[in-house]
Amino acid sequence: MLRPASRRASQQNASPDRPYPLPRRSDPAPYRPDPAPYRPDPAPYRPEPGSYRPDPGPYGPPAGPPNGPPGPEPDTQVFPRIPGGPVPPEDPYRYEDTSRYEDTYRYEDPYPYEPDEADGGPDPRRANDRGNDRAQNRAERRAQRRARGRNRIRRLLRLRTVRVILALIAVFCCWLAFSVGSTLAAPNGGSVSSKLAEWARDHYLGPVVTFGEWLTYQPPKAGGKPSFSLAVPSSGPTRYKHVKGFQPIIPKRLASPAGTPLPGEGQWRVLETVKGEPAMFSTLLRPSSVYTSYVAGIISIDQRLVSFQLRPGAEDPGPGNWKALPWIKPGTRTGLIGTFNGGFKLDSAGGGFYLNGVTHGVLTKGAASVVYYRNGTIKIGVWGRDVKMTSSVVGVRQNLKLIVDHGQVPASVNQDVETNWGATLGGGYYVWRSGVGITKDGRVIFVYGPALNVQELADLLHEAGAVEALQLDINPEWTSFEYYKTNGHPSDPTPVAVLPNQQASAYRYYSVFSRDFTAVYAR
């Protein structure tokens, strides 16, 4: 066993990290310095051009040329050496950890929650700012949607098919505006609603008009009293001038179908006189015991004192060589004492129209007809049975069938009302209606009023003495009767409606009118 040369040498070989002294070498080698201690590092490996291949992965062959020289030996030094020579280019396939870079897409709330100083809630100012930002975002989104919509429309407008369709629609709208405008501007005496309804029916839109009338139709109200007085004016009885050989026909008072008559109900009053004789009477009567607030007007005309003239309408029957005007122009009003409406439009009347040698449509055998003669009188009957064409006939107006025939009301007046007696407003039976008849003594009876069905119209004509009668036009725009007061101006008398609630203007025939009508002149 070897012993240290001295205790001090033993202590020098010991240290706190190495408490035991190192053993001594039995034969230490003498010191010899390294002949080349600073030998330079070998040059790094550079592959030949075109021979580099990327690393196929952890399970593939090692990178580098398959048969190239071996790479450099691993460096076993503790501290890395500073590479010598030029700096190699950066490897584009080298993996680099990007987690140390900041995530620029990370969402950060610009308004983090901060408790309010008072109650610990969010700051109201920040809440308002947040609400303003939301409103601004919504406005921006709406603007973007509008912009996308405009772009979509522009793309559609570039299509040729769309442009052609739009051109056709524009042409149709121009035609529609011109047609409707011409109808509304025509001086035919009707209201705007009646003109539009007539235009629609003339252009195959009758079902649409009927549907609209059905939506707006209001049935009559049961019970109640009339809104105006039925009493005869208190001016006293009219005194007639006695003419030798002439006996005036004074109608008898009519009983009220509503029951107990109101003051003046059914009592005749004189409307017009000719040469001092009563030529035209009228009375007011309630036609129903259920709808007691509605009143019908009844007029009796003595043909011995008046003459009747048939006038064509500007649209129905329309232009033609009628030798008569569709209105009563100034200068032709002297002696005018009455006017009343005609029948249905001729395409729905079931007959024709004849005046001064010109015919519109076809005079139909079996149709109810009003025949006008050269002497100013009229007759009513069935065409081909009671009346026919002769040299003394100047006008014929046909309309549907008789509702009083040989003094009797036929049962057909209650059968297929809309089919046989015309389409009414809303398809109701109780509407404005009008009719004309003739008595045995030759008087002409005219009846019209609201809330009438065909049965009640026929009953009123029959009650007034008519033995032959027919229905004329219906609905409020087309039914009217006017008498004329001279008031010191015989060349321009003032028209007055028999019924105060008549919807059509009393001046309707003082301008061009669309439908035919009858004018009554004093002889």
Residue pairs with C-beta under 8 A, 6 or more apart in sequence:
2 23
2 24
2 26
4 10
4 13
4 21
4 24
10 21
13 21
13 22
14 20
14 21
40 84
41 81
41 83
41 84
42 72
42 73
43 84
43 85
44 72
44 83
44 85
44 88
45 64
45 69
45 71
45 72
46 88
47 64
47 65
47 68
48 65
48 68
51 65
51 68
52 64
52 65
53 63
53 64
53 65
54 63
54 93
55 63
55 93
64 71
75 81
111 126
111 129
111 130
113 122
114 122
114 123
114 126
115 121
115 122
116 122
116 123
116 124
156 162
157 163
179 199
179 203
180 196
180 199
183 195
183 196
183 198
183 199
184 192
184 195
184 196
186 195
186 314
186 315
186 512
186 514
187 314
187 511
187 512
188 195
188 313
188 314
188 315
188 512
188 513
188 514
189 327
189 505
189 508
189 509
189 511
189 512
189 513
189 514
190 198
190 477
190 513
190 514
191 477
193 477
194 477
194 478
197 209
198 315
198 514
200 206
200 208
200 209
201 209
201 345
206 423
210 423
210 427
213 424
213 425
213 426
213 427
214 426
214 427
215 426
216 425
216 426
217 425
217 426
217 427
217 428
218 426
219 428
219 430
220 291
220 294
220 430
220 450
220 451
221 291
221 293
222 290
222 291
222 292
223 290
223 291
223 292
223 293
224 292
224 293
225 262
225 292
225 293
226 262
226 286
226 293
226 294
226 295
227 293
227 501
228 295
228 500
228 501
229 263
229 264
230 262
230 263
230 264
230 265
230 284
230 295
231 263
231 264
232 264
232 267
232 269
233 269
238 269
238 270
238 273
238 278
240 248
240 273
240 276
240 277
240 278
241 275
241 276
241 277
243 275
243 276
243 277
246 277
246 304
248 277
248 278
248 302
249 302
249 441
249 443
250 268
250 278
250 281
251 268
251 281
251 283
251 300
251 443
251 464
251 465
253 266
253 267
253 268
253 283
254 266
254 283
254 285
254 298
254 463
254 464
255 261
255 266
255 463
256 262
256 265
256 266
256 285
256 286
257 285
257 286
257 287
257 288
257 289
257 456
257 459
257 463
258 286
258 287
258 288
258 289
258 292
259 289
259 292
262 286
264 284
265 283
265 284
265 285
265 286
266 283
266 284
266 285
267 283
268 281
268 282
268 283
268 300
269 281
269 282
269 283
270 278
270 280
270 281
271 280
271 281
271 282
271 299
271 337
271 338
271 483
271 498
272 278
272 279
272 280
272 337
272 338
272 483
272 484
272 522
273 279
274 305
274 306
274 337
274 522
274 523
275 305
275 522
277 302
277 305
278 302
279 301
279 302
279 305
279 306
279 337
279 522
280 299
280 300
280 301
280 302
280 306
280 337
280 338
280 483
280 520
281 299
281 300
282 297
282 298
282 299
282 300
282 483
282 498
283 297
283 298
284 295
284 296
284 297
284 298
284 499
285 295
285 296
285 298
285 460
286 292
286 294
286 295
286 296
287 294
287 296
287 449
287 451
287 452
287 456
287 457
287 459
287 460
288 294
288 451
288 456
291 430
291 451
294 449
294 450
294 451
294 452
295 449
295 499
295 501
296 447
296 448
296 449
296 450
296 452
296 456
296 460
296 499
297 447
297 448
297 449
297 481
297 498
297 499
298 445
298 446
298 447
298 460
298 464
299 338
299 340
299 445
299 446
299 447
299 481
299 498
300 443
300 444
300 445
300 464
300 465
301 338
301 443
301 444
301 445
301 446
301 520
302 443
303 376
303 377
303 378
303 442
303 443
303 444
304 442
304 523
305 522
305 523
306 337
306 338
306 376
306 520
306 521
306 522
306 523
307 375
307 376
307 377
307 520
307 521
307 522
307 523
308 372
308 376
308 377
308 378
308 444
308 518
308 519
308 520
309 324
309 372
309 376
309 518
309 519
309 520
309 521
310 324
310 355
310 372
310 394
310 395
310 397
310 516
310 518
311 324
311 325
311 326
311 327
311 328
311 509
311 516
311 517
311 518
311 519
312 318
312 320
312 322
312 324
312 326
312 353
312 355
312 516
313 326
313 342
313 513
313 514
313 515
313 516
313 517
314 326
314 327
314 512
314 513
314 514
315 514
315 515
316 345
316 346
316 514
316 515
316 516
317 346
317 353
317 360
317 361
317 516
318 360
320 358
320 360
321 356
321 357
321 358
322 355
322 356
322 358
323 355
323 356
324 355
324 356
325 332
326 512
326 513
326 514
327 509
327 510
327 511
327 512
327 513
328 336
328 339
328 509
328 510
328 519
330 491
330 492
331 491
333 484
333 491
333 492
333 493
334 490
334 491
335 490
335 521
335 522
336 484
336 493
336 519
336 520
336 521
336 522
337 483
337 484
337 493
337 520
337 521
337 522
338 481
338 482
338 483
338 484
338 519
338 520
339 480
339 481
339 482
339 495
339 509
339 517
339 518
339 519
339 520
340 434
340 436
340 446
340 448
340 472
340 480
340 481
340 482
340 517
340 518
340 520
341 434
341 448
341 472
341 473
341 478
341 479
341 480
341 481
341 504
341 515
341 517
341 518
342 397
342 399
342 472
342 473
342 515
342 516
342 517
342 518
343 349
343 397
343 398
343 399
343 400
343 470
343 471
343 472
343 473
343 516
344 350
344 399
344 400
344 422
344 472
344 473
344 474
345 515
346 352
346 353
346 360
346 361
347 361
348 422
348 423
349 367
349 398
349 399
349 400
350 364
350 367
350 398
350 399
350 400
350 401
351 361
351 362
351 363
351 364
351 367
351 368
351 369
351 383
351 398
351 399
351 400
352 359
352 360
352 361
352 362
352 363
352 364
352 396
352 398
353 359
353 360
353 361
353 396
353 397
353 398
353 516
354 360
354 363
354 389
354 393
354 395
354 396
355 394
355 395
355 396
356 394
356 395
363 369
363 383
363 389
363 396
363 398
364 383
364 398
365 383
365 384
366 382
366 383
366 384
366 385
366 401
367 382
367 383
367 398
367 399
367 400
367 401
368 380
368 381
368 382
368 383
368 398
368 399
368 400
368 401
368 402
368 403
368 470
369 380
369 381
369 382
369 383
369 387
369 396
369 397
369 398
369 399
369 470
370 378
370 379
370 380
370 396
370 397
370 398
370 399
370 436
370 470
371 378
371 379
371 380
371 381
371 387
371 393
371 395
371 396
372 378
372 393
372 394
372 395
372 396
372 397
373 379
373 392
373 393
373 394
374 392
374 393
374 394
375 392
376 521
376 523
377 442
378 438
378 444
379 386
379 387
379 438
380 386
380 387
380 402
380 436
380 437
380 438
380 468
380 469
380 470
381 387
381 402
381 468
382 402
382 405
383 396
383 398
386 468
389 396
397 516
399 470
399 471
399 472
400 420
400 421
400 422
400 470
400 471
401 412
401 420
401 470
402 410
402 468
402 469
402 470
403 409
403 410
403 413
403 435
403 454
403 457
403 458
403 461
403 469
403 470
403 471
404 437
404 458
404 461
404 462
404 466
404 467
404 468
404 469
405 468
406 467
406 468
407 462
407 467
409 455
409 458
409 459
409 462
412 420
413 421
413 454
413 455
413 458
414 454
414 455
417 429
417 453
417 454
418 424
418 427
421 454
421 471
421 474
422 471
422 474
424 431
424 474
424 475
425 431
425 475
425 476
429 453
429 454
430 451
430 452
430 453
431 450
431 451
431 452
431 474
431 475
431 476
432 448
432 449
432 450
432 452
432 474
432 475
432 476
432 479
432 503
433 448
433 449
433 452
433 453
433 454
433 457
433 471
433 474
433 479
434 446
434 447
434 448
434 457
434 471
434 472
434 473
434 474
434 478
434 479
434 480
434 481
435 446
435 447
435 448
435 457
435 458
435 461
435 469
435 470
435 471
435 472
436 444
436 445
436 446
436 447
436 469
436 470
436 472
437 444
437 445
437 447
437 461
437 462
437 464
437 466
437 467
437 468
437 469
437 470
438 444
438 445
438 466
438 467
438 468
438 469
439 445
439 464
439 465
439 466
439 467
440 465
440 467
443 465
445 461
445 464
445 465
445 466
445 469
446 481
447 457
447 460
447 461
447 464
448 479
448 480
448 481
448 498
448 499
449 499
450 476
450 501
452 460
454 471
457 471
458 469
461 469
462 469
472 479
473 479
473 515
476 503
476 504
477 503
477 504
478 504
478 515
479 502
479 504
480 497
480 502
480 504
480 506
480 508
481 497
481 498
481 499
481 502
482 495
482 496
482 497
482 498
482 506
482 509
483 495
483 496
483 498
484 493
484 494
484 495
484 496
485 493
485 494
485 496
486 493
486 494
487 493
487 494
495 506
495 507
495 509
495 510
496 506
497 504
497 506
509 517
509 519
